[in-house]
Amino acid sequence: MSSKRFDTIPMPLAGLVILQRQPIQDARGYLERMYCRDELRDILGERTICQINHTHNVLAGTVRGMHYQLPPHAECKIVSCLRGAIFDVAIDLRQRSPTFLRWHGEVLSAENHRTLVIPEGFAHGFQALTDDTEVLYFSTAAYAPFAERAVNACDPRIGIVWPKPITCMSDKDRSHAFL
């Protein structure tokens, strides 16, 4: 499926989609659409964006995640890297899914203009591949601390292959239990 500002690329885990943004460039630089309800209706249905988050990561190797929220606070996330590059990862936690507990990672960068759409039922996290990265993500549910859950990013049962050694992780993320 193609639209004026986004091409959609399905990923190996059902529901996971890459949006290839199509910047409009001229001598001044470029303009690119990060979100458009009308153009993304086939992917998002009637969901609305409830929250927009921006992270800054000082060091390459930093890992954030693997977070999710329980229903009815489950969220779809639309993740883009605005500066530098990240390895963005989603883990399928949908128990009836044929890809249950499988993960998929994509490089998102300021240069490749890619966005990963992660539906409800997935844990999400990323690793900064460069120093000084900035990540912007839209969520279809507000943060609900009582509904927050996580999978340890180093869980051997999941087996995420991080591209770089992990140089920085919050104590909270490091303390998440293995499955």
N, C-alpha and C positions, 0 to 999 in steps of 0.2 A: 504494500500500500504506500502511496506517495502523496504528499501534500505540498503546498507551496513552500512551507518553511521547515518541514521535517520529513525524513524518510524513516520508516519503521522497519526494524530488523528483528525478527523473532530469535530468541536464544534457545539453547537446548533444554532448559527447564521451562515447562509450560507456564505462560503468563509473564515471564521475564522478557523484556523488550528493550532494545537499544533504539533511541531516537538519534538519528544523524541530523544535527541541526544544519541548516543551509544559510550561512551568513550572506548578507548583501554587502558587497565591498565596493569602495571607491577610493579616491585619493586621500580621504580623511581617515579611513580605517574601515570598520564594518559595524553593522547592526545585525544582531541575531535575536530571534525570538526564543525565549526560554520556556514559555508556556503559552498555550492558547486553548481555552476550553473547547472551542468549536473544532479546531483541528485535531484535538486529542480525544474527542468524544468516543471514538471507536475503542480506545484503550481504557479510558477512565469511566466510561458510562456517565452516570449522574453524580459521581463523587465530586466533591469540591475541595479545594485547597484550604486547609484550616490553619496551617502554620508554615512559616518559611524560616529555615535555620541556615546559619553561615558559620563554618568552622575555619580556623586558621591553624595550621600545623607547622611548627617551627622547623622540625628535623625530619629528614628522610628516614624512613624506617618506622615512624610512628604508626601505631595501630589503634584504631577506634572501633569498638564493636565486640561482639556481634549481637546487636540489639533488636528487640521486637516488642510488641504490646499485645496483650491478650484481648480477645473480643469482649465487649463491644467496642474496645478502643484500638483494635487492630488498624494498622495504617498502610496505605500504599505510599511509597516514597519515589520521588523523581529527583535523581542525583546528578549533579554536574560539577566538574572541576573548572574553576575560573582562573586559577593561577597554578602553574606547575603541573604535576601529574600524580594520579593515584591509581592503585589497584583496588577496584571496587568489587565487593564480594557479597553474594546472596546465597543463603542456605535454605533449601526447601524444607519447611517444617510441617507441611500438610500431610497428616498421617495416612490419608487415602491416596496420596499422589504416587504414581509409579517412580518418581524421582525423589521420594522421601529421603532426607538426610544427605542428598547430593548438593554440592556447591558449584557455583559458577563465578568466575572472576573476569572482569574487563578492565582494560586500561582506559581511564577517562583523563583527558588533559585539555588545557587551554588551546592547544594546537589542533587536536582531532575533533573538537566540537561535538563530542558524543555525550549523551545522557542515558543513564540506566533507569528504567522504570521497574520498580520492585513491588509486586502486589502484596496484599495481605497474606499472611501465612509463611512469610520468609523472614529470617533473621538477616540483618544487614550490618556491614562494617567495611572498613577500608584501610589500606596502608598507604602512607605518603611515599611516593617514589622519588620526590625531589624535596629539597629544603623549601620552606616558605610557601606551602600550598594553601589554596583557599578552595573550599567546597561549599556549594550551595545546594540545599535540598528542600523540596516542597513536600509536605505531608498532608494526607487526607484526614488525619486525626490529630488533635492536640496532645501534647505530652501528658500522660497520666501516670505519675510515679507508682501508684498502687497496681497498675496493670503492666508495668515494665518487667521484662524478663530478658535473659541473655544466654547465649551459648559461649563458652570459653573459646576465644579465637585460636587457641593452641590445642584444642581437643583432638587427640589422635584418632578418635572414631570418625570425626569429620574429615580430618586430614588436609586442611587448607594448606596449599603450598604458597607461602608468602614469597614474593620475589626478592625481598631483602631481609637481612636479619632484623628482628624487632628491636629497635633502639629505645622506644618510649611507649608506655602504655599506662593508663591510669591504674591506681591500686584497685579501684572498683572493677574495671574490666579484667584485670589479672586474677582477681579473686573469684570470678564466676566458676561454678562447678562444671566438671566434665559431665557429659551425658551418661 
